[in-house]
């Protein structure tokens, strides 16, 4: 199959998925947004209310804040893709259960395979625990780099945490500057 067809098939598979109960309460499947040849893949935990209504990840208040961090390191739209561990909204924005995460993670793995980014950035504790390691401590380990296979992986505070606790924004800016540095480093090693 052509790349475009693979993407369409994967999106349809997510829309039709019944592997956990969340399909029963979702309004829309929230598949992902951004460049399909991105260098950086950002991964959040699950759609919130606005995302569920619009079918687009990070389109609410958290997303607006996230966009400011993207702009602050001058990241171009063609350089990033944004997705979630879960494609359907957990009711009342509760944390996704381990079973729901396990049922859905295969879709993200397929997105990862198609995009083949160089960097993965986990947005918040839930994504970091699933992608980096189960005992990941966001307060202590945000901004650190982990190498898994060919991917450089890091985690930053979830933007909704930054909305609740603006005191964490400065350290998050430093984490984004490290992401920018890594991007520059990788660009240079490519050229
Ligand atoms: N929070 C997330 O983790 N993902 C979204 O898409 C929106 C809010």
Boltz pocket constraint, residues with backbone or C-beta under 6 A from the ligand:
constraints:
  - pocket:
      binder: B
      contacts: [[A, 44], [A, 45], [A, 46], [A, 47], [A, 48], [A, 51], [A, 56], [A, 57], [A, 58], [A, 59], [A, 62], [A, 83], [A, 84], [A, 123], [A, 160]]
      max_distance: 6.0
